[in-house]
Amino acid sequence: MLLSLRKVTKYFPVQRGLLGRPTAFVKAVDTVSLEVGAGQIVGIVGESGCGKSTLGRCAVGLLEPTSGEVWWDDLEIKGLTVHQKRVHQRKFQVVFQNPYASLNPRQKIKDILLEPLEVHNLLKPSQRLEFVKGLLTQLGLTEEDLTKFPHEFSGGQRQRIGLARAMTCQPELIVLDEPVSSLDVSVQASVLNLLSHLNQENGVAYLFISHDLQVVGYLSQRLLVMYLGSVVESGKTEEVLGHPRHPYTKVLLTASRGRGSLMEGEPPNPAQTPSGCPFHTRCAYAEDRCRWEKQQLLGGENFWEVACWKWDRL
Amino acid sequence: MTELLCVRNLKVSLKAPSTSREGWVLRGMNLTVLAGERVALVGESGCGKSVTALSILRLLPRPPMEISSGQIEFKGRDFGNLTPEQWREIRGREIGMVFQEPVSSLNPVMSVGEQIAETLRNHSELSAGEIRARTLSLLARVGLPGPTRLRSQYPHQLSGGMCQRVMIAMAVACGPSLLIADEPTTALDVTVQTQILDLLFRMTEEQRLAILLITHNLNIVRGHADRVVILYLGLVVEEGVPDEIFDHPQHPYTEGLLAALPEVSRKGRTLYNIPGVVPSPFEAITGCAFADRCPKVEKKCRQSMPPLIETRKGHQVRCFYPSGR
């Protein structure tokens, strides 16, 4: 497996006691496991605050999980030395949501794109510029763009530059954190086409994070639905969206098509997660058991999983 | 139904701050809203949807923008030369407005109840007790739990969805006949978005309120509007009932937008990509504004601007070669 997360949990302290010990936590990610194989596209979907970005950051080593393991190419990253980690980091890149904030405004595009090559000491210095030019053309930008600054580009173009920066290291996996959320429909389509092209041509795998079920569903082969830090349903995309089993997935699916809401209320504060099933406060089918006891992910054939007491009775 | 709002040939110019270049944000916008009608104004960023809303309420940032010509009529009354006092009467009382960012649109140092009460106080003769009662009933009507406690809370204590409900309560407090909602759900979570839209439309039914919903999200329009108006570069390019527009789009731009939507059902297929980019407002345009990006462009399109023609009852399109049905 290219990337595998095993029971990853990430808590953030939100309150500290007298001696500086944390006394209250936000459970951003709670015992989540997932695997991404070479060339695969795995999608994570959920509302804001469900921990999807935190999970993405744990996956590329930007955050260290509170507990659980992150494995890159069958190596656990906690056990790696700084040098080893840097060598492997090259293969795991990330593209962030906001293309306005993730590029250094004072660097020319050329410097933005050459820096990763210098850091990882890839290619001969004389070959680097040629390589970067080739990459830019592949991503629908031109050579003239190399001498420009980020502010000279539109949102869609900046997102391409962010993607180009991630691609310079010839990664095996890119974590895409809401890569198209800030873009207009027509621009969004071109970035999505580019992503699927790169996946087919270069065989790069994605961990695709978004709040938009239609976008995630369009691109990914496997899908994880997260709610308040936990995975509530996962499986093959067609399976999950064709026969959603968890009530939350059903709600997301109707909402993403712009139909009426099936659900009252808003996501609870992640610092005070409800007892039992985290979704019971908003679930139309909740019964007593859901309030006290949390169902673990149950597996079935075709690798789907669902965390609901009543999934087979809905 | 009677005509409530009528915008005729509205042109808004934009001056670049450093140079003296002049551009156009709206290039002859026409829009009517009937009493009680739900109209959705759809377009990508930079097409002039928000500017239309701001021009109606004379809230344009001036400079750099200026209404250079055109007419706005509301209930048969010309909005051309009103005094600031008359404007104050109209904003909030006759026309309510809901903005995109609910958290930043509310005053952070004023309690939620006080903000609603202020609107009521400015526009009515109610006594303090009546205002308090109205505030509580408004909070309850927009579906906020525990109005008595909520009244004294501040915006930072509420979630985005709750703040948007407060904004809606303020906008409908004085019983306006038109509500302008500028991307009211864009900053909210998917599951909350539908709740807010449902609330807005329940309000329109209860109060016989017309709504001008401005959005870039085509998906939410379908179930939530009586009429859809598609904008491109400051001009209406297509207009009609949602089912017509979605099932039989006639303008190449609308067709392109719909084909570009990522949907699960389009999995594995390349999405349609409208070539090129939206031209800048400073570009001089003769002929059709969409010509450079249009797959069906002909010589005629570059020479003169196509008029908005009715191809079917209630379905208008600005194209010389509208798609057949």
Interface residues (C-beta under 8 A of the other chain):
Chain A: E47 S48 S154 D184 V185 S186 Q188 A189 S190 L192 N193 S196 H211 D212 L213 Q214 V215 G217 Y218 L219 T237 E238 L241 V251 L252 T254 A255 S256 R257 G258 R259 G260 S261 M263 E264 E266 P267
Chain B: E44 S45 S159 G161 M162 D189 V190 T191 V192 Q193 T194 Q195 D198 H216 N217 L218 N219 I220 V221 R222 G223 H224 G256 L257 A260 L261 P262 E263 V264 R266 K267 T270 L271 Y272 N273 I274 V277
